[in-house]
């Protein structure tokens, strides 16, 4: 079994000095914690895998292709592979669990 505590993941992410902390990677799935500060910029590019975001805390907007919507704690957003997307208008520090299937970058050529 692999089990994780969000409090520990947040601490590890802060110690890593990066916005994204991958904490699980197996062939068919990977998971990470993505934290963006209030007023921050989300620099990500489209991924080659399907992706699901679960917003743990914070408030922002997300643009997926030509759709735009607000997100907050409890929001779940699915993004198909190769689709442009990013968080923006981050009002409160955004903490997001990210799920990739298959594992992130496994389809990259």
NORWO-V89119 format. One record per residue. RES is the residue in one small letter. D_FIRST is the distance of its C-alpha to the first C-alpha in Angstrom with 1 decimal. Layout:
# NORWO-V89119
RES/D_FIRST  RES/D_FIRST
This chain:
# NORWO-V89119
x/0.0  x/3.8  x/6.3  x/10.0  x/13.4  x/16.3  x/18.7  x/17.0  x/16.8  x/20.4  x/21.4  x/19.8  x/21.6  x/24.8  x/24.6  x/24.2  x/27.5  x/26.5  x/26.2  x/22.9  x/19.6  x/17.1  x/13.6  x/11.7  x/13.3  x/12.7  x/15.9  x/16.1  x/14.9  x/15.0  x/15.0  x/17.2  x/19.2  x/22.9  x/25.4  x/29.2  x/31.9  x/34.7  x/37.3  x/35.0  x/35.1  x/32.3  x/33.1  x/30.6  x/31.8  x/30.8  x/27.6  x/27.5  x/24.5  x/24.2  x/22.9  x/22.1  x/22.8  x/21.8  x/24.2  x/22.8  x/26.2  x/29.5  x/32.3  x/33.4  x/34.5  x/32.9  x/35.0  x/33.8  x/36.6  x/39.6  x/37.8  x/37.4  x/35.8  x/34.7  x/31.1  x/29.9  x/27.0  x/25.5  x/26.9  x/25.0  x/26.6  x/26.1  x/27.7  x/28.4  x/28.3  x/31.4  x/32.6  x/34.1  x/32.4  x/32.2  x/32.1  x/35.4  x/37.5  x/34.7  x/36.2  x/33.4  x/30.6  x/28.1  x/24.3  x/22.6  x/19.0  x/19.5  x/17.8  x/19.1  x/19.2  x/19.3  x/18.0  x/20.8  x/23.7  x/22.6  x/25.9  x/28.1  x/30.9
